[in-house]
Amino acid sequence: MNYSLQPSELCFSKAIDSLKKGKIVAYPTETFYGLAVDSENDQAIESLYALKKRDKEKAISLLIPDINSLSQLVSSTPAPYEALIESFWPGPLTLIFPALETVSSKLTGEDNSIALRISSNPIAQRLCSCMGRAITATSANMSGAGAITSAQEIGQQWGDKIACILDGGVCPGGKGSTILRCMAQKECEIVRDGIITREAIEKVLSFYYTICNV
């Protein structure tokens, strides 16, 4: 297992090599540390579920490198998302989209949806950009356990089960990303409360949309 504080080009190369080989990489985000695998490698995704002891019925969210990546994953973009993306991406707002049929069922919910965001953490951004496609963004803790804010905690909990750790120092912690889903009836649901508040979302969407909590 490799640690790398403020990772160099070589460190990112090692992380990308690990991802392409189906291994798991830990990295910092603007909230907590996350675990990345290649979103196009079903076996790696299964390994991630097994490591975290996560219920396979619970979909895993993804980080994407840029807006252009949406066309590779989503079948359509709900109208209010344009304003939300402009206001909150990169940042801790995860949006739920209808997924293309080509997206692995291991990443989509029962309704064939996919949860995406662009991270504002420079290390997370760079890892995703170097990979050139979406990576998983699940938190680096065992399912049901407290979220992890440092590379040292990851090493203590997972040991050599993680191929590579990109050490970006201590993450802010607190709340995770806000998860939002919008429907056709001009109603948006906050699936998970997070850093982006309901009030902030309401300001962007104005009175045209009703914001509610699931």
Phi, psi and omega in degrees: 000133183250133173257146180207103180282130186048069193306142178272178176302320180297319180296317178296322178299318178295320180294316179296319178300319179297315180298317182292340177269006178084016182264173185255134180238135176261143183207157180275150171235186179284358179238291181227180172281145179239169177243126181252137161226166178294123183293347181258008181247099184299323181294321178294322178296318178298321179296323179293316177301316182295318180299315183278350187055045183268140176300124184292348177279349178267117182293155179253132179283163184232153166259140175243154183290324186197175182299324182300337181292341180302322184296341180274351189232330188247147180273337177197160179244114178306141186310314183292344183294332181301315179291321180293319178296316180297326184274325193238355176255138353294145179162181189275050173238115178263126181249139180263121183246157167289131186270151171294154180295338181283347180286137181304136178295344178287347181252346185258158175280182180298335180265017179058048178247163180221138185257124188224153169201168171249125183282147175266357176284127185298328179289316177298317179301314184292320178300314181295318180294319179295325178290326177083007178199180185294146172234158179290152184233025179291149182295154189276015181257164170298142181305127180092347180269170180293147181292157186252135183246359180219154178295327180297320178298322179297314179300319180293321184279320189253336180056226184281004176288343175257127184288326187204139176240122173269107187272111178251023183083198183273128177283158183297328183072212183079232178269156175275194178289148173283136178249128187230141175231133177245139180253173184288338184276029180056040177231135178240139180251133170273104183286325177216126175294141180205205185298317179284116188280161176301320181297320179295320179293317180299324179296322181287318184273351177057209185271003182286339183231145175266128180255127178223165177258141178292000000 
